[in-house]
Structures are given as structure tokens and as C-alpha cells.
Amino acid sequence: MARWQSFYLQRMGSNSYPVCESVYTWGVWCKDIPFKVYGAVKEPAKRSWNDAHGDDEYVSASGLWLDSYEMEVEFGCKVMTEPIGTSSSSEETAHVADVRVAVGNFLEYLRASGMMKMYSTHTRIGRQNVRLVSVSDDAHWEPDEGDGQEFLVFKVTFKVNDPKTDITLS
């Protein structure tokens, strides 16, 4: 099992939006996030002439520009070991319902936020202008070898529109 980490999200648009820590806010942990310092470089503007070798490429004085990229992040939400209050259904169903609500709230935050800032405590890489692209439909349960509890593991794809600006946790 991978080492589970917390991460931070902040809705963009105003500095008054709170920074949300994933475990405290939604009970969601990050299992796997790409360590991508930079994405690919954008292709420079160019012209190809039939009567000359090679291409004429324009590279600005500030250098080459980075292209946006998508990244798939694997998350997990832990099943609670204590009963979640009174329920007419079985204890197992009550636990699953709690995790489904937590994951649903997390995904709704991603959808409703539009553009976000995102910071990984594991990679120590932060990016801005990040948005939700999709949620994989192959969620599954995995045991946590540390305490015997289970994680509902699911994957989310994000698009990073600003691969250059580094967001730090302050």
C-alpha cells in the first residue's frame, strides 16, 4: 500500500476563499500523485518554406512556453471503524454511506470550484489554475495494512493550465 498523504485545495477568484486540507475537510487522502515539475514545451510558431531547408521558428526573448497538461490523481476515503450513529440498516451499509457522502462532498467541491490552487504535501508541488476534468468509474475498496480499515479508492483527472507557477504552502 502506498503512503497516504493529505493535500490542500483553494478555490480561485478571491483570496477570501478558505484553504481546505483534504483529510480534515472531506476525510480524503491522496494515494498517488504524479511528480511533474514541468509539462511539455509548447511547439514554437514556425513556417516551413518549400525552397529552404528546415523551418523558420520564432522563439520569444523570454524563451519557450510550457503546455498545459492533465494528471490523474488517486485518492482514498477511509471507512470508519465506529458506527456512524443510529441506522436501521446494517453497520457496514452505514459505513459505506458515510464514505459515499464524504467522497460526494469532495467531488462536488471540485466541480463547483471551477479553477483551483492545489498543493501536494508529498511532492511539495503546488499549481494554480487547476480544474476537474473527469472522475474514473473504477472505484474499489483496498485494505489499509496499518490498521485493517478500508479505503474507497478512486481516480480523478485534473487539467493544469498553469504548469509554471509554483504554489507553496505558507
Rosetta blueprint (number, residue, H / E / L):
1 M L
2 A L
3 R L
4 W L
5 Q E
6 S L
7 F E
8 Y E
9 L E
10 Q E
11 R E
12 M L
13 G L
14 S L
15 N L
16 S L
17 Y L
18 P L
19 V E
20 C E
21 E E
22 S H
23 V H
24 Y H
25 T H
26 W H
27 G L
28 V E
29 W E
30 C E
31 K E
32 D E
33 I L
34 P L
35 F L
36 K L
37 V L
38 Y L
39 G L
40 A L
41 V E
42 K L
43 E L
44 P L
45 A E
46 K E
47 R E
48 S E
49 W L
50 N L
51 D L
52 A L
53 H L
54 G L
55 D E
56 D E
57 E E
58 Y E
59 V L
60 S E
61 A L
62 S L
63 G E
64 L L
65 W L
66 L E
67 D L
68 S L
69 Y E
70 E E
71 M E
72 E E
73 V E
74 E E
75 F E
76 G E
77 C E
78 K E
79 V L
80 M L
81 T L
82 E L
83 P L
84 I L
85 G L
86 T L
87 S L
88 S L
89 S L
90 S L
91 E H
92 E H
93 T H
94 A H
95 H H
96 V H
97 A H
98 D H
99 V H
100 R H
101 V H
102 A H
103 V H
104 G H
105 N H
106 F H
107 L H
108 E H
109 Y H
110 L H
111 R H
112 A H
113 S H
114 G L
115 M L
116 M E
117 K E
118 M E
119 Y E
120 S E
121 T L
122 H L
123 T L
124 R L
125 I L
126 G E
127 R E
128 Q E
129 N E
130 V E
131 R E
132 L E
133 V E
134 S E
135 V E
136 S L
137 D L
138 D L
139 A L
140 H E
141 W E
142 E E
143 P E
144 D L
145 E L
146 G L
147 D L
148 G L
149 Q L
150 E E
151 F E
152 L E
153 V E
154 F E
155 K E
156 V E
157 T E
158 F E
159 K E
160 V E
161 N E
162 D E
163 P L
164 K L
165 T L
166 D L
167 I L
168 T L
169 L L
170 S L
